[in-house]
Every structure is written in C-alpha cells, then in structure tokens.
Amino acid sequence: MIQTVSINIPLDEYENLQKEWIKECLKSVLKDTKKEEQNSEKFYLTIDEVCQRLKISAPTLNSYTKKGFLKSYKIGSRVLYKFSEIDSAISSMSNSKLGTTC
C-alpha cells in the first residue's frame, strides 16, 4: 500500500530541495564508483599476477604473448599486462570452452 504525504511549501523551495536531493544522489553514486575503482584491480598486472589470475606458468604466459593471444607492455624495465585485456582474455577463454562466441 502506497502512502502519500502532502506538504505545502513554496515552489522555489521545492525545486531547491529537489536539486539538493539530486546532487546528493549523484555524489553518492560518484563516491561509490570511486571506491569501486580504488578497490578494483589495478590498471596493469605483473607477470606473476597474470599467471596467478590465469592459473598458468610464466613460460606459458610468455608463449601466449609471443603467439599474440595476450599483449604485453614494457614500462621501464618491467613487463606488464593491462588488466582489462587479461579480463577480456579470461572471458573469451571461458566462452570458447563453452562453445559460445561473443
């Protein structure tokens, strides 16, 4: 059962209350999004992190990289992989094992 409440307030005050409510909702959504980004995986993964994530060895990862299944990025003296690309690879591997395509 829906209950309604009637309050008599000036229109401009009502509009201001609405604007404030919308601002608070947007702030909450943005704050949650920032928290998710901070708590989510970092942008780049190391070789060890990729190996753990894919449950493969470093030589297998190297082989996948050489064959073009995965792309590595050399940043300074480090070899890194983009999290988003690894995540996509996991999804495509799962789909191919199930016999489906995206």
N, C-alpha and C positions, 0 to 999 in steps of 0.2 A: 504494500500500500504506500502510495506516494503522499508525503505531507508537504504542504506549501506554507510559506510564511510571507506575510505581506508587511513591508516596512515603507513608510512614507519618508523619502529623502529627496532632496533636490537632484535633478537630472545630472548636473555637472559633478556633483559629489559621487553619484552612482558611477559615472564614467571614470572618474579618478580611481574609485575602488576597483573597478574592472581592470583598468590599466595596471594598477599595482599588483593585482592578483595574477595577471598575465606575466608581468615582469618576474614575480616570484616563481611562477611555474617554469619559465624559461631558465632562470638562474639555477633552479633545481635540476633541470634536465642537463644543462651545461656542466654543472658540478658533477653529476653522475657520470657524464660522458668523459670528463677529465679523469675521474677516479678510475674508470674502466681502462682508459688509455694508459694510465700510470701502472695499473695492476696487470695489464695485458702483457703479452710477451714483448720484449724489446724489438726494435726495428731490424737489427741484424743479429744473426746467431753465429756462434763459433762452430768450428768443425765438430768438436765434442758434443755441443748442444744439438746439432743436426743429427749426428749419429745416434744420440740417445732418443731423440724425437722419432726418427725413422726406424730405430732398432736395427741399425746396420753398423758395419765396421768402417773404420777410416779408409781402408783400401777400396771398399765397395763404394763409398761416397766419392772417392777420387775417380773411380771408374764411371759412375753416373755423371759426374761433372764432365769428364772427357768425352763421353758419348752425347752430351748435350741435354740429358734429362733434367739436370739442375744447372743453374748458373751461379758461379762464384764471383766474388768481388774482392779484389786485392786493395786493402786500405792500409797504407803504410807497409809494414812487413807482415800484416795479418791477412789471412784468407777468411772471408766472411760470406754468409748467405743471407738473403733477405727473408725475413720471417714470412711475409705474405706469399712469396714464391714457394717456400717449403710447405706452407699450409695448403696452397693450391696443389702441389705435387701429392700431398697426402690424400686430398680429396679425389684427385684423378686416379690415383692408385686404387683407392677404395672402390671407385666407380668401375674401373676396369676389371677388378676382381669379381665384382657383382655382375659384370656383363652389361653394364649400362654406360651411356655416354652423356655428357652434359651438353 
